[in-house]
Amino acid sequence: MEDLLSGLAPVPAAAAPETKEYTVSEISAEIKHCVENRFNHVRIKGEIFGCKRADSGHYYLSLKDENAIIAAVCWRGVASALKIKPEDGLEVVATGKITTFAGKSSYQLVIEQMEVSGTGALLKLLEERKKQFAAEGLFDAAHKKKIPFLPQTIGVVTSASGAVIRDIIHRVRDRFPSHILLWPTPVQGEGAAEKIAAAVKGFNALPAAGNISRPDVIIVARGGGSLEDLWPFNEEIVIRAVYDSQIPVISAVGHETDTMLIDYVSDLRAPTPTGAAEFAVPVKAEIEAGLSTSRGRLINALHRFIINYQTRIEGLGRGIPNLSQILAEYQQRLDDRSERLKLSFSNLLCQKQSLLEKNTLRPYCILNIFERNQENLKNLALRLESVSVDSVLRRGFAWVRNNRQQTIYSVSEARKSPTLEIRFADGSLTTKNMVKKNDLQGDLFDN
C-alpha cells in the first residue's frame, strides 16, 4: 500500500480565487450604495446629545443610548416643519435614512421626521424646566400684575387663521366691545416659540402715545392639541418674554386640563381662549345694571337724608320764638327810645336857655370873665413879642441868609453861597461872598 502510494505523483492543491482590488473611492462608493440601499428608511430611538443649530438653519446632533452613538443631521426645510424643537436630553424617535460621508469614513442619519418617544420624556423635561424657573422666582406671586378692569385695547398673540381669534373677538363683543389688536404668529412647529416671544416684546415696545394703541392687556392663546403641539409655550424664550412684560399677560393655551409653563409665569391663567376674553373685559349689561341699581340707591339715600334733615329743622323751628313778635317788641323799644331822645334834647335846650337868661341878669359876672381873658391875651402877646425876630434884631443881632433864603449857621455854610443877605433891625443888605478859608473879608466885615 505504501509502495503504491509512493509511486503516485503528488496532486497539486486547488488554486484560490483572485480577490478583487478596489480603490478607496470605489470601496467608499460601494459601502455608501450598500448602506443607503439597506437602510434607506429607518426609525431610530435615542436621546438627543450635542444638539446645535447652524446659522444656515440646519440642526446637527447625535442620538445615543447606553451602548452606542450615531451622528444625525436635520436640514433646514425639514426642521421648520418639526412639531418639536430638538434639544439635549430629549428622548425621540427619528425617522430618516442612513448615509455615509466618504471624506471622514463616517455615517450619519439624515432626519426626515422626529417625534417624542412617548409623552413621558416630554413630561420629564417639562418638570425639570418647571423646577428651574421656579427656583429663579419666575413663578412668584409677587411678580403678578393686576389685570385692568376695563382695558381700552386688548393685544392678542395667536394664529390669524385659527378659530381662537374668532372666539376671542366674538366673546369680547358680546361682553364689552373693546379694540382688539392681533399680532399673528404660528402656535406650533419650528420657530413658533421665537415668534410668540417676539410678539409679546413687540406689544411692550409700542409707545403709549403712538399711532398704534399700546395694549392694556395681552392674551396669548391657542386651541387644544398634543403635548408636542403645545410645546412652544414651554420654551424658555417664551417664558422669559412673558416674565419681562410690563403689560399684564393672560395665558389661554389648550384645554382646561392642559397646563403649560406659560400658565405659571403669566399674570392670569384662563382655562380656554374664550375664558381669557371673559377675564379681559366685564359684561357691559351687568355694569349698566349695577350702575342703575347704585343710582337708585343713591337717590333713595339722598331723599331719606333730605327728609330727615327737614324733620329735624322743623323740630328745631318749633323751639324758636315768633320772629315777627320779637321784631315788633324791638321796634316798640326803638320808638320809645326815639321819643325819649327828642324830649331829652328839648329839656337840654330849655336848661341852657334858662341858664343863659340867668347870666343875662348878672352882667358883672360876664364882664369879669371878659376882663380876665383880656389880661391873659396881653400876657401871651408880650411873651410872643419877646421871642420874635424883630425883638432879637433890636438887641444887636443880625440874620444871615444865603441866595436860597436859607439861614446860615456857620462859616462853612457861608462859603458855599455866592451871595449873602444880612438883615438888621432897621433893614437888610446883600453882599458878595468874600469869605475864605482863614479870614472873612467883605464890604461889611474886616478881620
Contacts in CASP RR format, 6 or more apart in sequence:
PFRMAT RR
TARGET T0000
AUTHOR 0000-0000-0000
METHOD contacts of the structure
MODEL  1
MEDLLSGLAPVPAAAAPETKEYTVSEISAEIKHCVENRFNHVRIKGEIFG
CKRADSGHYYLSLKDENAIIAAVCWRGVASALKIKPEDGLEVVATGKITT
FAGKSSYQLVIEQMEVSGTGALLKLLEERKKQFAAEGLFDAAHKKKIPFL
PQTIGVVTSASGAVIRDIIHRVRDRFPSHILLWPTPVQGEGAAEKIAAAV
KGFNALPAAGNISRPDVIIVARGGGSLEDLWPFNEEIVIRAVYDSQIPVI
SAVGHETDTMLIDYVSDLRAPTPTGAAEFAVPVKAEIEAGLSTSRGRLIN
ALHRFIINYQTRIEGLGRGIPNLSQILAEYQQRLDDRSERLKLSFSNLLC
QKQSLLEKNTLRPYCILNIFERNQENLKNLALRLESVSVDSVLRRGFAWV
RNNRQQTIYSVSEARKSPTLEIRFADGSLTTKNMVKKNDLQGDLFDN
22 30 0 8 1.000
25 102 0 8 1.000
28 100 0 8 1.000
28 102 0 8 1.000
28 103 0 8 1.000
28 105 0 8 1.000
29 102 0 8 1.000
31 100 0 8 1.000
32 99 0 8 1.000
32 100 0 8 1.000
32 102 0 8 1.000
35 98 0 8 1.000
35 99 0 8 1.000
35 100 0 8 1.000
35 107 0 8 1.000
36 97 0 8 1.000
36 98 0 8 1.000
36 99 0 8 1.000
36 100 0 8 1.000
38 98 0 8 1.000
39 97 0 8 1.000
39 98 0 8 1.000
40 97 0 8 1.000
40 98 0 8 1.000
41 95 0 8 1.000
41 96 0 8 1.000
41 97 0 8 1.000
42 95 0 8 1.000
42 96 0 8 1.000
42 97 0 8 1.000
42 98 0 8 1.000
42 109 0 8 1.000
43 93 0 8 1.000
43 94 0 8 1.000
43 95 0 8 1.000
43 96 0 8 1.000
44 63 0 8 1.000
44 70 0 8 1.000
44 93 0 8 1.000
44 94 0 8 1.000
44 109 0 8 1.000
45 63 0 8 1.000
45 65 0 8 1.000
45 91 0 8 1.000
45 92 0 8 1.000
45 93 0 8 1.000
45 94 0 8 1.000
45 117 0 8 1.000
46 63 0 8 1.000
46 64 0 8 1.000
46 65 0 8 1.000
46 91 0 8 1.000
46 92 0 8 1.000
46 93 0 8 1.000
46 94 0 8 1.000
46 117 0 8 1.000
47 63 0 8 1.000
47 64 0 8 1.000
47 65 0 8 1.000
47 89 0 8 1.000
47 90 0 8 1.000
47 91 0 8 1.000
47 92 0 8 1.000
48 61 0 8 1.000
48 62 0 8 1.000
48 63 0 8 1.000
48 86 0 8 1.000
48 87 0 8 1.000
48 88 0 8 1.000
48 89 0 8 1.000
48 90 0 8 1.000
48 91 0 8 1.000
48 92 0 8 1.000
49 61 0 8 1.000
49 62 0 8 1.000
49 63 0 8 1.000
49 64 0 8 1.000
49 69 0 8 1.000
49 88 0 8 1.000
49 89 0 8 1.000
50 61 0 8 1.000
50 62 0 8 1.000
50 88 0 8 1.000
51 59 0 8 1.000
51 60 0 8 1.000
51 61 0 8 1.000
51 86 0 8 1.000
51 87 0 8 1.000
51 88 0 8 1.000
52 59 0 8 1.000
52 60 0 8 1.000
52 61 0 8 1.000
53 59 0 8 1.000
53 60 0 8 1.000
53 79 0 8 1.000
54 60 0 8 1.000
56 76 0 8 1.000
57 76 0 8 1.000
57 79 0 8 1.000
58 73 0 8 1.000
58 74 0 8 1.000
58 75 0 8 1.000
58 76 0 8 1.000
58 79 0 8 1.000
59 73 0 8 1.000
59 74 0 8 1.000
59 79 0 8 1.000
59 86 0 8 1.000
59 111 0 8 1.000
60 71 0 8 1.000
60 72 0 8 1.000
60 73 0 8 1.000
61 71 0 8 1.000
61 72 0 8 1.000
61 73 0 8 1.000
61 74 0 8 1.000
61 86 0 8 1.000
62 69 0 8 1.000
62 70 0 8 1.000
62 71 0 8 1.000
62 72 0 8 1.000
63 69 0 8 1.000
63 70 0 8 1.000
63 72 0 8 1.000
63 92 0 8 1.000
63 94 0 8 1.000
63 109 0 8 1.000
64 70 0 8 1.000
70 107 0 8 1.000
70 108 0 8 1.000
70 109 0 8 1.000
71 106 0 8 1.000
71 107 0 8 1.000
71 108 0 8 1.000
71 109 0 8 1.000
72 94 0 8 1.000
72 108 0 8 1.000
72 109 0 8 1.000
72 110 0 8 1.000
72 111 0 8 1.000
73 108 0 8 1.000
73 109 0 8 1.000
73 110 0 8 1.000
73 111 0 8 1.000
74 82 0 8 1.000
74 86 0 8 1.000
74 110 0 8 1.000
74 111 0 8 1.000
74 114 0 8 1.000
75 110 0 8 1.000
78 111 0 8 1.000
78 112 0 8 1.000
78 113 0 8 1.000
79 86 0 8 1.000
79 190 0 8 1.000
80 189 0 8 1.000
80 190 0 8 1.000
80 191 0 8 1.000
81 189 0 8 1.000
81 190 0 8 1.000
82 113 0 8 1.000
82 114 0 8 1.000
82 189 0 8 1.000
82 190 0 8 1.000
83 114 0 8 1.000
83 115 0 8 1.000
83 188 0 8 1.000
83 189 0 8 1.000
83 228 0 8 1.000
83 229 0 8 1.000
83 231 0 8 1.000
84 90 0 8 1.000
84 92 0 8 1.000
84 114 0 8 1.000
84 115 0 8 1.000
84 116 0 8 1.000
84 122 0 8 1.000
84 189 0 8 1.000
84 228 0 8 1.000
84 231 0 8 1.000
85 189 0 8 1.000
85 190 0 8 1.000
85 191 0 8 1.000
85 193 0 8 1.000
85 231 0 8 1.000
85 232 0 8 1.000
85 235 0 8 1.000
86 92 0 8 1.000
86 114 0 8 1.000
89 125 0 8 1.000
90 116 0 8 1.000
90 121 0 8 1.000
90 122 0 8 1.000
90 125 0 8 1.000
91 116 0 8 1.000
91 117 0 8 1.000
91 118 0 8 1.000
91 121 0 8 1.000
92 114 0 8 1.000
92 115 0 8 1.000
92 116 0 8 1.000
92 117 0 8 1.000
92 121 0 8 1.000
93 114 0 8 1.000
93 115 0 8 1.000
93 116 0 8 1.000
93 117 0 8 1.000
94 109 0 8 1.000
94 111 0 8 1.000
94 113 0 8 1.000
94 114 0 8 1.000
95 111 0 8 1.000
95 112 0 8 1.000
95 113 0 8 1.000
95 114 0 8 1.000
96 109 0 8 1.000
96 110 0 8 1.000
96 111 0 8 1.000
96 112 0 8 1.000
96 113 0 8 1.000
97 109 0 8 1.000
97 110 0 8 1.000
97 112 0 8 1.000
98 107 0 8 1.000
98 108 0 8 1.000
98 109 0 8 1.000
98 110 0 8 1.000
99 107 0 8 1.000
99 108 0 8 1.000
99 110 0 8 1.000
100 106 0 8 1.000
100 107 0 8 1.000
100 108 0 8 1.000
101 107 0 8 1.000
101 108 0 8 1.000
115 228 0 8 1.000
116 122 0 8 1.000
116 227 0 8 1.000
116 228 0 8 1.000
119 227 0 8 1.000
122 227 0 8 1.000
122 228 0 8 1.000
122 231 0 8 1.000
123 227 0 8 1.000
126 227 0 8 1.000
126 234 0 8 1.000
126 261 0 8 1.000
129 234 0 8 1.000
129 236 0 8 1.000
129 261 0 8 1.000
130 261 0 8 1.000
130 264 0 8 1.000
133 139 0 8 1.000
133 239 0 8 1.000
133 261 0 8 1.000
133 264 0 8 1.000
133 265 0 8 1.000
134 264 0 8 1.000
137 143 0 8 1.000
138 239 0 8 1.000
138 240 0 8 1.000
138 243 0 8 1.000
138 264 0 8 1.000
138 265 0 8 1.000
139 264 0 8 1.000
139 265 0 8 1.000
143 243 0 8 1.000
144 267 0 8 1.000
144 268 0 8 1.000
145 247 0 8 1.000
145 248 0 8 1.000
145 267 0 8 1.000
146 248 0 8 1.000
146 267 0 8 1.000
147 217 0 8 1.000
147 248 0 8 1.000
147 250 0 8 1.000
147 267 0 8 1.000
147 268 0 8 1.000
147 279 0 8 1.000
147 280 0 8 1.000
148 216 0 8 1.000
148 217 0 8 1.000
148 248 0 8 1.000
149 282 0 8 1.000
150 176 0 8 1.000
150 178 0 8 1.000
150 281 0 8 1.000
150 282 0 8 1.000
151 178 0 8 1.000
151 215 0 8 1.000
151 216 0 8 1.000
151 217 0 8 1.000
151 280 0 8 1.000
151 281 0 8 1.000
152 178 0 8 1.000
152 179 0 8 1.000
152 213 0 8 1.000
152 216 0 8 1.000
153 178 0 8 1.000
153 179 0 8 1.000
153 180 0 8 1.000
153 181 0 8 1.000
153 213 0 8 1.000
153 214 0 8 1.000
153 215 0 8 1.000
153 216 0 8 1.000
154 172 0 8 1.000
154 178 0 8 1.000
154 179 0 8 1.000
154 180 0 8 1.000
154 181 0 8 1.000
154 215 0 8 1.000
154 216 0 8 1.000
154 217 0 8 1.000
154 218 0 8 1.000
154 219 0 8 1.000
154 280 0 8 1.000
154 281 0 8 1.000
155 180 0 8 1.000
155 181 0 8 1.000
155 182 0 8 1.000
155 183 0 8 1.000
155 203 0 8 1.000
155 215 0 8 1.000
155 217 0 8 1.000
155 218 0 8 1.000
155 219 0 8 1.000
156 165 0 8 1.000
156 168 0 8 1.000
156 180 0 8 1.000
156 181 0 8 1.000
156 182 0 8 1.000
156 183 0 8 1.000
156 218 0 8 1.000
156 219 0 8 1.000
156 221 0 8 1.000
157 183 0 8 1.000
157 185 0 8 1.000
157 196 0 8 1.000
157 199 0 8 1.000
157 200 0 8 1.000
157 203 0 8 1.000
157 218 0 8 1.000
157 219 0 8 1.000
157 220 0 8 1.000
157 221 0 8 1.000
158 164 0 8 1.000
158 165 0 8 1.000
158 168 0 8 1.000
158 182 0 8 1.000
158 184 0 8 1.000
158 185 0 8 1.000
158 187 0 8 1.000
158 219 0 8 1.000
158 220 0 8 1.000
158 221 0 8 1.000
158 222 0 8 1.000
158 273 0 8 1.000
159 165 0 8 1.000
159 184 0 8 1.000
159 185 0 8 1.000
159 186 0 8 1.000
159 187 0 8 1.000
159 222 0 8 1.000
160 182 0 8 1.000
160 184 0 8 1.000
163 223 0 8 1.000
164 221 0 8 1.000
164 222 0 8 1.000
164 223 0 8 1.000
164 252 0 8 1.000
164 273 0 8 1.000
165 182 0 8 1.000
167 273 0 8 1.000
167 274 0 8 1.000
167 277 0 8 1.000
168 180 0 8 1.000
168 219 0 8 1.000
168 221 0 8 1.000
168 273 0 8 1.000
168 274 0 8 1.000
168 276 0 8 1.000
168 277 0 8 1.000
169 180 0 8 1.000
171 274 0 8 1.000
171 275 0 8 1.000
171 277 0 8 1.000
171 278 0 8 1.000
172 178 0 8 1.000
172 180 0 8 1.000
172 277 0 8 1.000
172 280 0 8 1.000
172 281 0 8 1.000
175 277 0 8 1.000
175 278 0 8 1.000
175 281 0 8 1.000
175 282 0 8 1.000
175 283 0 8 1.000
175 284 0 8 1.000
176 281 0 8 1.000
176 282 0 8 1.000
176 283 0 8 1.000
176 284 0 8 1.000
176 287 0 8 1.000
177 284 0 8 1.000
178 280 0 8 1.000
178 281 0 8 1.000
179 213 0 8 1.000
181 203 0 8 1.000
181 212 0 8 1.000
181 213 0 8 1.000
181 215 0 8 1.000
183 199 0 8 1.000
183 202 0 8 1.000
183 203 0 8 1.000
185 192 0 8 1.000
185 195 0 8 1.000
185 196 0 8 1.000
185 198 0 8 1.000
185 199 0 8 1.000
186 192 0 8 1.000
186 195 0 8 1.000
187 196 0 8 1.000
187 222 0 8 1.000
187 223 0 8 1.000
187 232 0 8 1.000
188 222 0 8 1.000
188 229 0 8 1.000
188 230 0 8 1.000
188 231 0 8 1.000
188 232 0 8 1.000
189 232 0 8 1.000
191 232 0 8 1.000
192 232 0 8 1.000
193 232 0 8 1.000
193 233 0 8 1.000
193 235 0 8 1.000
193 237 0 8 1.000
193 238 0 8 1.000
194 237 0 8 1.000
196 220 0 8 1.000
196 232 0 8 1.000
196 233 0 8 1.000
196 238 0 8 1.000
196 241 0 8 1.000
197 235 0 8 1.000
197 237 0 8 1.000
197 238 0 8 1.000
197 240 0 8 1.000
197 241 0 8 1.000
198 241 0 8 1.000
200 218 0 8 1.000
200 220 0 8 1.000
200 238 0 8 1.000
200 241 0 8 1.000
200 242 0 8 1.000
200 245 0 8 1.000
200 249 0 8 1.000
201 241 0 8 1.000
201 244 0 8 1.000
201 245 0 8 1.000
203 214 0 8 1.000
203 215 0 8 1.000
203 218 0 8 1.000
203 245 0 8 1.000
203 247 0 8 1.000
204 244 0 8 1.000
204 245 0 8 1.000
204 246 0 8 1.000
204 247 0 8 1.000
206 212 0 8 1.000
206 213 0 8 1.000
206 214 0 8 1.000
206 215 0 8 1.000
207 214 0 8 1.000
208 214 0 8 1.000
214 247 0 8 1.000
215 247 0 8 1.000
216 247 0 8 1.000
216 248 0 8 1.000
217 247 0 8 1.000
217 248 0 8 1.000
217 249 0 8 1.000
217 250 0 8 1.000
217 280 0 8 1.000
218 245 0 8 1.000
218 247 0 8 1.000
218 248 0 8 1.000
218 249 0 8 1.000
218 250 0 8 1.000
219 249 0 8 1.000
219 250 0 8 1.000
219 252 0 8 1.000
219 270 0 8 1.000
219 273 0 8 1.000
219 276 0 8 1.000
219 277 0 8 1.000
219 280 0 8 1.000
220 233 0 8 1.000
220 242 0 8 1.000
220 249 0 8 1.000
220 250 0 8 1.000
220 251 0 8 1.000
220 252 0 8 1.000
220 253 0 8 1.000
220 262 0 8 1.000
220 266 0 8 1.000
221 251 0 8 1.000
221 252 0 8 1.000
221 253 0 8 1.000
221 270 0 8 1.000
221 273 0 8 1.000
221 276 0 8 1.000
222 230 0 8 1.000
222 233 0 8 1.000
222 252 0 8 1.000
222 253 0 8 1.000
222 254 0 8 1.000
222 273 0 8 1.000
223 253 0 8 1.000
223 254 0 8 1.000
223 255 0 8 1.000
223 272 0 8 1.000
223 273 0 8 1.000
224 230 0 8 1.000
224 253 0 8 1.000
224 254 0 8 1.000
224 255 0 8 1.000
224 258 0 8 1.000
225 254 0 8 1.000
225 255 0 8 1.000
225 258 0 8 1.000
230 253 0 8 1.000
230 254 0 8 1.000
230 258 0 8 1.000
230 260 0 8 1.000
232 238 0 8 1.000
233 251 0 8 1.000
233 253 0 8 1.000
233 260 0 8 1.000
233 261 0 8 1.000
233 262 0 8 1.000
234 260 0 8 1.000
234 261 0 8 1.000
234 262 0 8 1.000
238 261 0 8 1.000
238 262 0 8 1.000
239 261 0 8 1.000
239 262 0 8 1.000
239 265 0 8 1.000
242 249 0 8 1.000
242 251 0 8 1.000
242 262 0 8 1.000
242 265 0 8 1.000
242 266 0 8 1.000
243 265 0 8 1.000
248 267 0 8 1.000
248 268 0 8 1.000
249 266 0 8 1.000
249 267 0 8 1.000
249 268 0 8 1.000
250 266 0 8 1.000
250 267 0 8 1.000
250 268 0 8 1.000
250 269 0 8 1.000
250 270 0 8 1.000
250 276 0 8 1.000
250 279 0 8 1.000
250 280 0 8 1.000
251 260 0 8 1.000
251 262 0 8 1.000
251 263 0 8 1.000
251 266 0 8 1.000
251 268 0 8 1.000
251 269 0 8 1.000
251 270 0 8 1.000
251 276 0 8 1.000
252 269 0 8 1.000
252 270 0 8 1.000
252 271 0 8 1.000
252 272 0 8 1.000
252 273 0 8 1.000
252 275 0 8 1.000
252 276 0 8 1.000
253 260 0 8 1.000
253 262 0 8 1.000
253 263 0 8 1.000
254 260 0 8 1.000
254 272 0 8 1.000
255 271 0 8 1.000
255 272 0 8 1.000
256 271 0 8 1.000
256 272 0 8 1.000
263 269 0 8 1.000
268 279 0 8 1.000
270 276 0 8 1.000
270 278 0 8 1.000
270 279 0 8 1.000
359 365 0 8 1.000
359 366 0 8 1.000
385 391 0 8 1.000
389 399 0 8 1.000
390 425 0 8 1.000
393 399 0 8 1.000
393 423 0 8 1.000
393 424 0 8 1.000
393 425 0 8 1.000
394 425 0 8 1.000
396 424 0 8 1.000
396 425 0 8 1.000
398 422 0 8 1.000
398 423 0 8 1.000
398 424 0 8 1.000
399 407 0 8 1.000
399 422 0 8 1.000
399 423 0 8 1.000
399 428 0 8 1.000
400 407 0 8 1.000
400 408 0 8 1.000
400 414 0 8 1.000
400 420 0 8 1.000
400 421 0 8 1.000
400 422 0 8 1.000
400 423 0 8 1.000
401 407 0 8 1.000
401 408 0 8 1.000
401 420 0 8 1.000
401 421 0 8 1.000
401 423 0 8 1.000
402 408 0 8 1.000
402 413 0 8 1.000
402 414 0 8 1.000
402 416 0 8 1.000
402 417 0 8 1.000
402 419 0 8 1.000
402 420 0 8 1.000
402 421 0 8 1.000
403 417 0 8 1.000
403 418 0 8 1.000
403 419 0 8 1.000
403 421 0 8 1.000
404 417 0 8 1.000
405 421 0 8 1.000
408 414 0 8 1.000
408 417 0 8 1.000
408 420 0 8 1.000
411 435 0 8 1.000
411 440 0 8 1.000
414 420 0 8 1.000
414 433 0 8 1.000
414 435 0 8 1.000
415 433 0 8 1.000
415 435 0 8 1.000
415 436 0 8 1.000
417 433 0 8 1.000
418 432 0 8 1.000
418 433 0 8 1.000
419 430 0 8 1.000
419 431 0 8 1.000
419 432 0 8 1.000
419 433 0 8 1.000
420 430 0 8 1.000
420 431 0 8 1.000
420 432 0 8 1.000
420 433 0 8 1.000
421 428 0 8 1.000
421 429 0 8 1.000
421 430 0 8 1.000
422 428 0 8 1.000
422 429 0 8 1.000
422 430 0 8 1.000
422 431 0 8 1.000
422 444 0 8 1.000
429 444 0 8 1.000
431 442 0 8 1.000
431 443 0 8 1.000
431 444 0 8 1.000
432 442 0 8 1.000
432 443 0 8 1.000
434 440 0 8 1.000
434 441 0 8 1.000
434 442 0 8 1.000
434 443 0 8 1.000
435 441 0 8 1.000
435 442 0 8 1.000
439 447 0 8 1.000
440 447 0 8 1.000
441 447 0 8 1.000
END
